[in-house]
Amino acid sequence: MTIVGIETSHGVCSVGISSETRTEERTLRGANIHSEHVLTLLQELTSVEEIDAVAVSMGPGSFTGIR
């Protein structure tokens, strides 16, 4: 199972992936950059076809469209 975690509730935009064979993360720091970069970070880690589940933080945050 491949799980993607997305954190956008603070000044850090972070996307991580965890599966049976790998764990990886991409992070950017900056205010109000999340909507510009979160999908690019996700694409650097995996393809949509590989994702089985998505975990997101409760917020608040600048990229509220994912909640």
N, CA, C and O of each residue as an XYZ file, in Angstrom:
268
protein
N       0.843     -1.172      0.000
C       0.000      0.000      0.000
C       0.896      1.245      0.000
O       1.868      1.318      0.752
N       0.564      2.204     -0.836
C       1.303      3.459     -0.924
C       0.444      4.589     -0.368
O      -0.660      4.842     -0.852
N       0.964      5.262      0.651
C       0.253      6.361      1.298
C       1.014      7.653      1.056
O       2.229      7.715      1.246
N       0.293      8.684      0.636
C       0.865     10.011      0.456
C       0.375     10.893      1.592
O      -0.818     10.930      1.890
N       1.296     11.600      2.220
C       0.950     12.544      3.279
C       1.225     13.962      2.804
O       2.269     14.235      2.213
N       0.283     14.863      3.064
C       0.416     16.260      2.634
C       0.222     17.155      3.849
O      -0.782     17.050      4.553
N       1.191     18.039      4.091
C       1.143     18.975      5.212
C       1.275     20.394      4.681
O       2.286     20.752      4.077
N       0.245     21.196      4.910
C       0.267     22.578      4.423
C      -0.258     23.552      5.468
O      -0.665     24.660      5.120
N      -0.258     23.166      6.742
C      -0.906     24.001      7.740
C      -0.023     25.104      8.312
O      -0.511     25.945      9.068
N       1.237     25.122      7.978
C       2.144     26.141      8.497
C       2.962     26.723      7.345
O       2.544     26.650      6.190
N       4.106     27.291      7.650
C       4.968     27.876      6.634
C       5.767     26.857      5.851
O       6.629     27.221      5.051
N       5.490     25.587      6.073
C       6.188     24.515      5.371
C       5.197     23.770      4.490
O       4.113     23.396      4.937
N       5.571     23.560      3.254
C       4.786     22.753      2.325
C       5.518     21.421      2.208
O       6.640     21.376      1.705
N       4.906     20.355      2.659
C       5.579     19.069      2.718
C       4.708     17.971      2.135
O       3.512     17.894      2.417
N       5.319     17.123      1.321
C       4.649     15.960      0.737
C       5.546     14.760      0.986
O       6.743     14.802      0.702
N       4.973     13.700      1.512
C       5.736     12.492      1.775
C       5.030     11.276      1.226
O       3.816     11.281      1.019
N       5.808     10.234      0.993
C       5.247      8.982      0.503
C       5.809      7.841      1.343
O       6.987      7.832      1.698
N       4.952      6.891      1.651
C       5.366      5.733      2.419
C       4.740      4.488      1.815
O       3.540      4.444      1.548
N       5.565      3.489      1.608
C       5.076      2.204      1.109
C       5.894      1.102      1.757
O       6.740      1.372      2.609
N       5.649     -0.126      1.363
C       6.399     -1.250      1.904
C       7.873     -1.164      1.545
O       8.710     -1.707      2.266
N       8.209     -0.499      0.455
C       9.583     -0.503     -0.040
C      10.306      0.833      0.046
O      11.518      0.885     -0.164
N       9.588      1.927      0.353
C      10.273      3.216      0.395
C       9.528      4.242      1.227
O       8.311      4.177      1.401
N      10.302      5.191      1.735
C       9.781      6.346      2.441
C      10.590      7.548      1.970
O      11.819      7.545      2.035
N       9.891      8.571      1.495
C      10.547      9.751      0.947
C       9.730     10.989      1.246
O       8.523     10.904      1.474
N      10.390     12.154      1.246
C       9.698     13.408      1.538
C      10.310     14.545      0.730
O      11.507     14.553      0.444
N       9.466     15.501      0.370
C       9.897     16.751     -0.266
C       9.290     17.896      0.534
O       8.111     17.852      0.886
N      10.093     18.926      0.825
C       9.642     20.039      1.643
C      10.137     21.362      1.091
O      11.278     21.471      0.643
N       9.278     22.360      1.126
C       9.635     23.737      0.783
C       9.176     24.642      1.916
O       8.124     24.413      2.512
N       9.956     25.659      2.209
C       9.584     26.643      3.233
C       9.210     27.954      2.555
O       9.882     28.397      1.624
N       8.149     28.560      3.026
C       7.725     29.849      2.511
C       6.247     30.070      2.743
O       5.452     29.132      2.696
N       5.892     31.291      2.988
C       4.496     31.623      3.232
C       3.701     31.639      1.941
O       4.153     32.177      0.930
N       2.523     31.050      1.976
C       1.568     31.073      0.863
C       2.130     30.550     -0.460
O       1.836     31.095     -1.524
N       2.931     29.501     -0.387
C       3.487     28.885     -1.598
C       2.839     27.539     -1.894
O       3.097     26.940     -2.938
N       2.012     27.069     -0.994
C       1.518     25.703     -1.061
C       0.772     25.385     -2.347
O       1.036     24.365     -2.983
N      -0.143     26.239     -2.728
C      -0.937     25.955     -3.926
C      -0.088     25.967     -5.190
O      -0.458     25.352     -6.190
N       1.034     26.653     -5.154
C       1.919     26.696     -6.314
C       2.813     25.467     -6.424
O       3.245     25.116     -7.522
N       3.100     24.800     -5.287
C       4.137     23.773     -5.290
C       3.733     22.378     -4.834
O       4.450     21.419     -5.121
N       2.614     22.228     -4.137
C       2.293     20.930     -3.549
C       2.115     19.842     -4.620
O       2.557     18.711     -4.420
N       1.499     20.155     -5.712
C       1.303     19.138     -6.758
C       2.610     18.794     -7.468
O       2.811     17.648     -7.869
N       3.495     19.770     -7.628
C       4.808     19.503     -8.216
C       5.624     18.592     -7.312
O       6.277     17.666     -7.792
N       5.593     18.845     -6.013
C       6.294     17.982     -5.068
C       5.751     16.563     -5.126
O       6.520     15.603     -5.076
N       4.453     16.424     -5.231
C       3.830     15.108     -5.333
C       4.291     14.379     -6.593
O       4.608     13.190     -6.541
N       4.331     15.076     -7.712
C       4.766     14.468     -8.967
C       6.225     14.040     -8.922
O       6.606     13.092     -9.610
N       7.052     14.717     -8.127
C       8.451     14.320     -7.974
C       8.579     12.981     -7.260
O       9.556     12.259     -7.456
N       7.593     12.650     -6.433
C       7.668     11.439     -5.626
C       7.001     10.229     -6.257
O       7.496      9.111     -6.112
N       5.896     10.424     -6.948
C       5.119      9.267     -7.416
C       4.142      9.664     -8.511
O       3.975     10.848     -8.805
N       3.516      8.696     -9.097
C       2.444      8.945    -10.064
C       1.107      8.668     -9.378
O       1.047      7.942     -8.385
N       0.065      9.237     -9.903
C      -1.265      9.083     -9.315
C      -1.671      7.606     -9.278
O      -2.349      7.178     -8.344
N      -1.276      6.849    -10.252
C      -1.651      5.437    -10.328
C      -1.103      4.623     -9.159
O      -1.672      3.588     -8.815
N      -0.014      5.070     -8.546
C       0.607      4.334     -7.443
C      -0.043      4.598     -6.091
O       0.187      3.840     -5.149
N      -0.847      5.650     -5.967
C      -1.377      6.081     -4.677
C      -2.598      5.252     -4.272
O      -3.562      5.117     -5.026
N      -2.523      4.700     -3.051
C      -3.652      3.954     -2.499
C      -4.447      4.773     -1.486
O      -5.654      4.581     -1.340
N      -3.772      5.688     -0.785
C      -4.436      6.503      0.239
C      -3.725      7.846      0.367
O      -2.540      7.973      0.062
N      -4.479      8.847      0.828
C      -3.929     10.192      1.030
C      -4.255     10.617      2.455
O      -5.389     10.471      2.912
N      -3.247     11.147      3.155
C      -3.422     11.684      4.504
C      -3.108     13.171      4.465
O      -2.090     13.579      3.905
N      -3.979     13.983      5.058
C      -3.760     15.433      5.093
C      -3.928     15.934      6.522
O      -4.582     15.295      7.346
N      -3.326     17.087      6.803
C      -3.469     17.692      8.117
C      -4.816     18.383      8.227
O      -5.471     18.642      7.217
N      -5.225     18.679      9.429
C      -6.513     19.316      9.672
C      -6.509     20.810      9.326
O      -7.570     21.382      9.077
N      -5.353     21.439      9.308
C      -5.270     22.860      8.980
C      -5.186     23.694     10.240
O      -5.009     23.136     11.323
N      -5.301     24.964     10.147
C      -5.565     25.751      8.942
C      -4.335     25.767      8.044
O      -3.270     25.281      8.424
N      -4.490     26.319      6.875
C      -3.376     26.415      5.955
C      -3.756     27.155      4.705
O      -4.929     27.451      4.475
N      -2.746     27.459      3.883
C      -3.017     28.252      2.679
C      -3.525     27.403      1.520
O      -4.046     27.952      0.549
N      -3.391     26.088      1.592
C      -3.849     25.236      0.499
C      -5.041     24.424      0.980
O      -4.957     23.203      1.114
N      -6.141     25.101      1.237
C      -7.298     24.452      1.840
C      -8.091     23.613      0.838
O      -8.991     22.880      1.248
N      -7.796     23.692     -0.435
C      -8.531     22.941     -1.439
C      -8.374     21.444     -1.317
O      -9.188     20.702     -1.867
N      -7.337     20.959     -0.603
C      -7.150     19.524     -0.484
C      -7.977     18.925      0.642
O      -8.100     17.703      0.726
N      -8.543     19.746      1.503
C      -9.304     19.212      2.634
C     -10.772     19.111      2.294
O     -11.570     18.681      3.127
